[in-house]
Amino acid sequence: MLVPGVGSYFDEVVAGASAAATAAGARVILGIAPYGANSDRAQVDRLLESDVDGLLLTPHWTPGEGLGGSEWLVDLPVPAVLVERRAAPEASAAQLDAVCSNHRHGVLLALRRLSELGHGSVLLAARSDTRTAHEVRAGYTAAAHHLGLAELPVIDVDSPSTISSPESVHDLTARIAEAARSGVRAVLVHNDQDAIQLPPLLRMHGLSVPEDIALLAYDDVYAALCDPPLTAVAPPKRAVGTEALNLLLRRLGAGDELPVHQIELLPTLKIRKSCGNPV
């Protein structure tokens, strides 16, 4: 199983796959190819040297370009299932099985909740370097249009390699505070690693969550640990891992007799304190 990292989102994905493998009398061998390291192929080659029967793959994916540079995936000597990735229809990797969260639906859940609370616009602060980020941004545009909300310019959130910079976090906070002065009172942040840093920093601008700002997070890895606990979109991370492993086992048993499966699982919305009452 190849993932871009552990310690956050993919922990639950790996846990789901590992539990399903154990139940089937199999074992997961883990490889990590961090974002930006360009080590996908080297890590896959290492996994293949372990005589694995199949692969669960979350390769680096450049938003808007499918799985550019990953044509080699279709020539692997064992079956492979993409996990939280899907190739563009015209890409050769589109013929691979895939299991993903439907992040556009997740964003719709978040914006619908805020709309029901009376917000006429929602500010999105999001990363731009992963498939999830790409889908969150596309989902924001679609959901705002569907719900009749004003679509605002997206605030770019730095990638994990730079988000630890205090300057980037304070800049994000300042831009949210500026939007609040213009009447925006609801923010969706992808992801919650960034969102949980905001409440104390917003207080420095005279803004409290949820009294002045309704704050939602995307991913629900750390959101419940914030003060106040953050309402969050929760992709079905563990279920994605479980479904991907079970699909791989089916592929191993049926071979080409099994049609290509590209499965999407729906996120849920975890309601906590950070949205407040109707405005």
Salt bridges, closest charged atoms under 4 A:
GLU12 OE2 - LYS237 NZ 3.98
GLU84 OE1 - HIS103 NE2 3.66
ASP97 OD2 - ARG251 NE 2.83
ASP129 OD1 - ARG127 NE 2.93
GLU135 OE1 - ARG104 NE 2.84
ASP156 OD1 - ARG137 NH2 2.53
ASP220 OD1 - ARG272 NH1 2.88
GLU264 OE2 - ARG86 NH1 3.61
